[in-house]
Structure formats: C-alpha cells, structure tokens
C-alpha cells in the first residue's frame, strides 16, 4: 500500500468520512419526546404547545415586518447594513468543526 499514495489517501478519506457520518451530534440525536411512549393526552399537549409556538412566531414576524415597513428609507438601509455587519462579525464566534461534530454538549 505504500507504493500507491493515492490509494492510501483514498482509504484515509473514506475512513474519515465514515467517522463523520456515524458521529453522535446534538442535531442527529432524536428528541426526548420520540424516545419514550407518550399517552394521547401528552401528545395532544405537545401538539398544542407546538401550535402555540408557531402562532407566536408568526405574529412576531408580522410585527417585525410592520415595524420595518414603517421606518424611513434611510433607516431601512442602515438596518440592512447593520445586519450584514452583524453576520460578518459573528462568523468568528462560530464553534470549530471539531466541536460541532464531536462534542456532545450542545450550546
């Protein structure tokens, strides 16, 4: 195998890919609700809570849109630029790939 560095590289890439695919992650773990058997009342409560959360989020988004629409054009442009700058500044605070893939503690 040492004669063929391309084959060795390919094997390493495949092994690394398998490790990443099978790694435990906060995003791949099933929520607690799916791990236990729930009664119909508990399921109804969960559905009702989800529905209320969606409704509250929808109302919030509508309020934000209404607020932004009522602003002057110059203010809208400033808010847009501030949002771009915020995205740019927050990229440095993102967790490393290693932490996101292999650390079990979710932040």
Buried (B, 14 or more C-beta within 10 A) or exposed (E): EEEEEEEEEEEEEEEEEEEEEEEEEEEEEEEEEEEEEEEEEEEEEEEEEEEEEEEEEEEEEEEEEEEEEEEEEEEEEEEEEEEEEEEEEEEEEEEEEEEBBEBEEEE
